[in-house]
């Protein structure tokens, strides 16, 4: 029996891990049909069915699971060996895959990605912006950026972007003229508030702080969305009070379309972190990105601190 091709083994492992040809294809930058053909070719060479396929799911057979259990560590060793060699290049090659919140994609990364790609012409960057809380490593990303992740001991966290940010509240002048200006966070319970719901279903709790007093509320409102631009547009139209990242609301505040609400109560919180697993050999593109963040010549907000594991300040969520 001819030896299976390494690419076919990698294709099988990707599909088995993702439980989906489409998902594996997206992560590997290939077509689903190419992965399907690779798996069929591997099954033919082994004379065994490795995957059970239905219109709804893909699951390993008993033989497929046994192969995956033995194969996954070996493929990781191959990947780490190639990464180690790649890191010796003056400019590594490959693709850096990041999963980040919307605020990071919109505010933090734009001044970073352009200079990074110009410095490393052999690297491509793939960024998926979403606010749901997923296992980014299990989903095939090299690293993630989050505010509220509880990192495991084997994770490394590197500061990226501003080290302090604020959640601010605001409303259109017309809304406040009609409904009055809140003087205390609890007054918001009597107002229409524009809410943010994460993709996972959780609703963001509004948290305020002043002189050691913290107030957490879950206000009501007629508009709930996971799209910040829609929320801001609704707020400027006078549909309610909005609370969001200061960077999101800054243009509308500067233009006077929105005015501050409860400004003395605006709470500061820690900025975002790039996080990834501790590995003997980091992928070349990820190592280059981390080094770039640490480089004082980057146009990004200067970094403070160093690699660290542990807790990152969490944003409150309610279900």
C-alpha positions, 0 to 999 in steps of 0.5 A: 500500500502506498504511503498516504500523502502528508497533505491528505493527512492534514486535510483529514485532520482539519475536517475531523477537528472542524466537524465540517468540510466547509469550516475546515476549508475556510480555515485552511484557505482551500475549497471544500471539494478539494478537502473532500477529494483529499479525504476520499483519496486517503480512505481509498489508500487505507481501505477504511472509512474515516468520516461519517458524512451527512447533510448536517454533520461530519464525524469521525468513524472509530477508525477515523478517531483512532487515526486522529488521536495518533495523528494530531500530535505528529502533525503539531510536531511537523507544524512546529518544526516548519515554524522553527525553520521559518522563524530563521528567515529575515522575513517569515512567510505564511498567514497570520489568523486573528480573531478579534472583537469589532472594536479592535478591528475598527479602532486598534488594528487599522494603524497597525496592520498596514505598517506590519504588512509593509515590513513583512511582504511574505506574510498575509493576515486574515482577521475575523471580527466577532464579539462572541466568546469562542475558543479561538485556538480550537477554531483554527486561529493563531491568536485572539484579542479580547478584553474579558478572557480568563486566560489559562496558565499556558497562555501568553498575553501581550498588550495591544492598542490603548492601555486604558479605554472608557465606556461612555453614555450619550444621547441626542439633544432632542431626546434629552430635551424631551425626556430629561437628563439623568443625574444618577445611573439608576435614572436610566431605568426610566429611560429608553436605552439602546442595548447591545446583545452579543452573538452568543445571546448575552446582553451587556450590563451597563456599569458606572463608577464614581468615587468608589461607588459602582452601579451596574444596571440592565436598562430597558429599551425598544432597540437591541442590536449587535451592530454598533453603527446601527445603534449609533444611528438610532441614538443620533435619531433620538431613539434612546440613550446609548452606552458604548466604547468611547472610540465608537461614539467620539465622532458623533460627540464631536459633531454634537449629534450626541451629548454626554450623559452621566460623564462623571460616572464613566468607567475606565477599564484595561485595554485589549490583549493579544493572547496565544498559547505558550509554545516551544516554536511560535508560528513565524507570522505570529512571532513577527507580529508580537515582535512588531507590537513590541517595536517602538517604531510601530505607529500603534499606541505605545505598549506597557508591561510585558508578556503575562498570564492570568486574568484580564479585566472582564466586562460584565455580561448577563444572559 
